[in-house]
């Protein structure tokens, strides 16, 4: 199965890539959310931003396309569920305006548009 790795610059995301590859899966791209220029660490509810200075090097070492996006949202939705359980066929737009989760959706959409995924594909973090 082809997969996209979400990387933070930490050892856990790197270990996860290695684990997936050891189990026969093919890494086709890496993706990472980062703080705005000039900010080293962001007080994010969802994303680890420490170690962002190493992401470009990790991307080069992986030898796959690296997709990056600036985190523009904040933690708007703080409950344990995001969106609804109705499904996107009934409610296509389940976004929460300004929430940092939306940055991840946009990043993954950019990865999907930029890559051709034949067959099954997965996301790993």
N, C-alpha and C positions, 0 to 999 in steps of 0.2 A: 504494500500500500504506500502511496506517496503521501508525504506529510509536510506541513509547514510548522516550523518551530517558533514559538514565542520566546524570545530571549531577553533576559534582564541584565546580563553581565555577571550573574552569580553562578555558583557551582551547580545549583540544582537544575537550572535550565540546560546547562551544558551536559550534565549527567543524563538528563532525560533524552537529549538528542542521541547520545551514545547508546543508551538502552534501546531506543527505537531501532537504530541501525543494527545493533547486535541481534535484534529479532527479525531482521530481514526487510525492514521498511526503508523507503528511499526518501531522503531529505531533498526537497525541491526548492525551498525558499526559507528564509528566516525573516522574522518581523519583530519590531520593537517600538514601544512608545517611549517618548523621552520628554523631559521638561524643556521649556523655552530656552533659547540661547542665553547664556550668562547665569543660569540657575543650575547649581550642582545637584541639589537634592530638593525634591518636591514632597510636600506633606500630602501624599495621595492616599486615599482610602483603599484603593485597589492595586496600585502599581508600585513596584520597587524601582526607584530611580537612582539609587546609589550604584555606582559601577558603570554608569552610562558612558564614561570616557573610554571604556574597553570594548564597547559594542562593535565599532567599526573593525577593530582587530579580530574579534570573534567572527564577524561576517566574512572577512578576508580568509581566515583560516578554514572556514567551512566550505569556501569556494562555491557558494550558491548566491543568488540574488538576495540582497538585504533591503527590506522595506522598512522605512522609519516614518514616524509621524509624531508631531508635537501634541502633548496632552493639553487640551484647551478647556475641557470641562472640569467640574468639581463634583464632589459627592453630593448629589441631589437626592437620589433614591437610596435610603439607608435601611430599608426593610430587607428581609431575607429572600425576597423574590423580586425579579426584575421583569417588567412587562406583565403579560397575562398568560394563562394556561389555555386560552381559547385556541391559539394557533394562528399563524399568519394568513391562512386562507380566509378566515373570518375577519381578522383585524390586521391588515397588512402593515400598518405603521404602529409599532408598539414602542417607539422611541420616547425617551424622556429628555426633553430639551435641556441642554446644558450639563447633562450628567456625563461624567468621565467614561462611563461604559460605552457611550456613543463613539468616543474616539477609537476604541477597539473595533467596533463594527465598521467604521469608515476605513481603518487600516486594513482589515481583512477583506473588505470589498476591493481595495486597491490591489492587494495580493492576488485575489481571484481574477481580476481583470488582466493583470500583468502576466499571469501564468496559464498554461494550457494543462488542465487536469484531465487526463484520460483514465477512465476506470475509477476505482475507489480512492478517496483522499481523506486525510484527517488533519486535525490540528492538535498540537501538543504544547503544553506549557510546563 
